[in-house]
Amino acid sequence: MNVLEVKNISKKYKNLEVIKDISLEVKEGETLVILGPSGSGKSTLLRCISDLEKIDLGSIKKETTGVVFQDFNLFPHLSVKQNITESLIYVLKKSKEEADEIAIELLKKMGIEDKADVYPCSLSGGQKQRVSIARALATNPKIICMDEPTSALDPELVGEVLKVIKDLAKENRTMVIVTHEIKFAEEVADRVIFMDGGIIIEEGTPEEVIKNPKNKRTREFLKRYISIKEDKMEKLDINKVEPKDVIKFFEEISKIPRKSGNEEGIKNYLVEFAKKRNLQVYEDENFNVIIKKNASKGKENNEPIALQAHTDMVCEKRADIKHDFEKNPIILYKDEDYIRANGTTLGADNGIGVAQILAILDSKDLKIPKIEAIFTVQEETTMIGAKEIDLSNLESKKIISLDGGKEGKILVGSANCLEWKSKVEKKYIEPPKNLVEYELKYSNFKGGHSGGNIGDIRRGNPIKLGISILKELKDVYIKEIFGGSQVNVIPRNFVVKFLAKPEKIRKVKALIKEQKEFYENVVIEVNETSSEGKCLSKEVTDRIIDFIYNYENGALEYINNNVILSCNMAAINEDEKYVSIEYSTRANDLNLRDKYLERLEKLVNKNKLEVYWKQELKGVNQDVNNILIQRCSEVYKKMYKKNLEKMITQGVVEGGFFADKIENLEYVCIGPNTEDVHSPNERISINSLQNTYLYLKEILSEA
């Protein structure tokens, strides 16, 4: 028998539609768990079911409900027992004696009978939530609604509340629970709903939704909480995916370790590829490679054209993944429309560009002009490949780079990039006796490309966030600090051990709660800890905190929705003598950059940072009227009946260095849709790759 029937309900707050045409049913004795990211509408749905919000459209038929709130909502001026008896006496009109008897029985059930006469202020968070559950049970409702019943609790208190809820489930109580506790949902739920964007994306048993999610969005959400075995994804069968010729070469090069700075293996592969096909090949001491293929019959008099990609990749992985980027191959998986790896970066940036060029060079059917293929190294780190490569024997004045990441867009300008590594010399003191040691830990942030993803504020920067909390504490001493990975990657993690007054930790937890509410599905926690050894002096601690706190991070300037000035607080690490900080800035407008650099220099000097490494990576000057752009635009319009979008990027491409080597160079950059590059969630759209490769072949055929 259904005790709850929700039919086509919708709810708006002003112009924001939070719930969109939702329908669901709950049977008597069933436990329904609602999962979803922050802002998905799950709590609003629960409030509508509980009559705490009025719906705008649709209908809800239900039995009586009791509500358990995430913030307890106990009456502070009433004792624990009175919090439970109030509704019994004033709503159900029971006598005080009968109400007291019910309250005591419920408190026994919750394991806190001895707290009957105390006030909520003297209870732990776990005890308060158990009182809240007892109060919800007091009126014997047919349905118990729980909104994030453990979200306001310290980690050590979560278990006691979850045990109570599990016991209720065993009694066949009807419950509708909104939670982020995925393992708990798996254990307690009869049925699970996953919501996003105000609609139900997927529903079924815990086995179906949590262990075997079908929807891509559900899987992306769950991967931030639990390790979904990658063998549930389908290993890529290159015979079943188009374009087969490109995928074949991408699979082959994915077997070759090619971390930036370790390109000898891929260089050897490319040279052997050329020799087997009797193509002209050149290599240099940096492992750059140039391969030339003569024009097809009838195209001998056409102007040669160069194709370019870089052979190295960024190497990032999830903490639970054991993968040696110096030895292990990248295994390719098919995930609906995407190709991805097993918890590591995929290397589609820019392995998929390399693969497309190899497919062109290998083709016997294409009618194309002479092709000069340029394969550069260390694009992701030093740019030494683009800086040092000799292009003097190149005939072409036109280069198409395949390092783009957005279908339907053509790069016509890229950012200048400055990168730094600075250090602060350590000075140690004995830990002050009146302070307690804590560990503040951030993980599960999205990370990503510090150029391509820097405008997405929802990614967050855990180093900046953690330091902002230490800044609030003021009287604090750093003991250990590390986070991030490399200068062109948005950090995904941060850990700092620090000493502070214990009464300040309540403020820390409040700030953590605010951060977790904004940044979707991240892990942020603070725990008391203890370790041997000294701490950094107050002076050194303050310099580190002040620099990072005042460092201008993220997207700073826009034009027409394009980021044109940005900064990335990338990494912080320490050795025996120094704390090292890595950071960068990217600019499409050099005047804006120079004004920013004045501010940065003052901040560096104020905090006495020693800059021990820096480099400048050249941008590509905008040139929207060159012949190559016009040709690419005309071909795209003919193929897809729409305009090719010209774009500038905060990413750094190698065209700026090539322009110094080739007079009157015309340079563009294109590529298929790749998502979350420079992160373990990197993936490439198969459909977009098909479209982009067809487009590339058509450009060359008409050249």
C-alpha positions, 0 to 999 in steps of 0.5 A: 500500500502506498503511504506517499504519492507525489504527482507532477509537482513543481516548485519555484523560488522567484524565477528559479525552478527548483523542482520540475515535474517530479512524481514518485511513490513510497510504499508502507515500510519502505525506506527511500533514500534521495541522493544528489549534488548540492542544489539538485532540489532534493531537500526542497522535495523533502520539505514539500513532502513534509508540508514545510514548503508549498508546491506550485503545481501537482499534488501530494497524497500522504499519511502523517509525517515526522521530520528530522532536520540536519540542524536538529532544531531542538528548543534550547529553553526546554529539556530533552524530555520536554522537546519530545512531550510538547507535541504529545501534550499540545497537539495530540492532547495526551496527559503529561504522565502519558507523554512523559512515559512515551518520551522516556521509552523513546529515549531508552530506544535512542540510548540516552535515557539519562539525558531526559532532564538536561538541556540541548546545550549540554549534548553532543551533536550525535545526542542532539540528533537522537533527540530529534529522531525521538521527537519525530517518532513521538507522534507515531507518524506513518512517514519519517522524513530526514534531511541530511541527518548527519551533515552537521555532526563531527565524523566520530558522531556520525556512526551513532546516529546512523545506527539508530536509523538502521534500527528503525529501518529494520522495524519496517518504518516508512522513511524518506531520507536525504543524505550524502552518506553513500555507504549508509544509503546502500545499507539502509535503502530499499530504493534510491533516487538520484536527483540533479537539476530539479529532476529525477535522473535515475532510480532503482535499488541500491544495487542498481543505482549505487553499484551499477549506475546507468546514467553518466551524471549519477556515476560522476557524482558517486565517484566523488564518494566511493570507488566505482570499479572501472571494470564496470565500464566497457573496455574500448574495442577499437573495432567498434568505435569510429574513427577506427584509424585514429582510435587505433593509433591513440590506443598504440601511443597510450601504451607508451609512457610519455610523462612530460620530460619522458618522451624518448619512447614515443619519439622512437615510436614515431621514427619507426612509424615513419621509416616503415612507411618510407616517409622523411623523418627528422629528430633532435636531441630533445626528442622532437620529431618532424615527419613529411609526407609528399602530396597526393597525385594532382596536389603536387603544386598545392601549398604544403600545410603543417599539422602539429601536436605535442607528445607529452601528457600531464600525469594525475591520478586518484589517491586510490589508484596504483599506476606508475606513469613511468612504466604502466600503459594507459588502458582505454575505456568506453563510457557512453560517448566518452573515452576515459582511463582508469582513474588517471589522466587519459592523455588525450591532451594531446595524444588524440592530436598525435593520433589524428596526424598519424592517421592522416600520414598513414592514409592511402586514400586522401587527396591532400597536399604535402603534409609536414607533421610536427611533434613537440615535447614538454609542452606541459612543463618547460616548452623546450620542444617548441623553443628549441625545435628547428623549423628551418627546413619547413616549407609550409607557412601555415600550421594547424595545431590539433591541441584544441579542446572544443569542437566548433571553435578555432583558437586565434589567440592564446595567453602569455603565461608566467610561472614561478617557484618561490621558497620560504626558509623554515625557522622552527620553535618548540610548540606553545604549551597552551595550543592543540594540534589539528589536521585540516584536510581537503580532498576530492576537488575537481582540479583541472587545467589552470588555463582551460578550467580557471573560470569555473569557480565551482572547482575551488582551490583547496590551498586558498580555502584552507589558508583562508581558515588559518587566516581567520584563526590568527594565533596559529602555528603551521607544523606541516603543509602540502598540497597541489601537484604542478604549476599548470594544474588546479590543485585537488588536495591540501593538508595542513597540520597546525597548532591553535587554541581549542576554542577556535575549532568551532569556528573552523567547523563552521567555515568548513560547513560553508565551504562544503555547501558551495563546493559540490561533493568535496571532502573537507575535515578537521581532526585533532591529532598529535605528532612529534617535533617542532612547529614553524615560527609565528613569523614564518607561519604568518608570511606563508599565510599572508602570501597565499591568502592575499594571492589573487587567484582564479579568473581576474578579468573577462572580455565577452565572457572570455577570461583574459587574466587569471592566476593559479595558486598551484602547489605548496610543498616542503623539504628539510629547509624550505617551504616551496610555493608554485603559482602562475598567471596567464594573460591575453592582455599584457597591459593588464598582466603588467599591472597585476605583476606590480601587485604580485611583486609587492606581495612577494617582497612583503613576505620575503619570498625567494623566487628560485625558478621562473619561466615565460611561455609566449602567447599567440597574437590574435590574427582573425583575418589570415587566410588559414582562418578564412579557409577553416571557417569556410569549410566548417560553414559548408559542412555544418551550416553554421559559423565557426567560433573564433576564440582566445584562450587562457591555455598556452599553445606553442604557436607563439614560439613557432611565430618567432621561427617562421616569418608570416606564419599563419597558425590556428588550433582546433580539436574535439571536445575534451573534458576535465583535462589535467585531472583523473576525470579527463575524457574525450567525446567520441562523437566530437572526435568523429566530427573533428576528424572529418572536418580536418580531412575536409580542410586538407582535401580542399587545401 
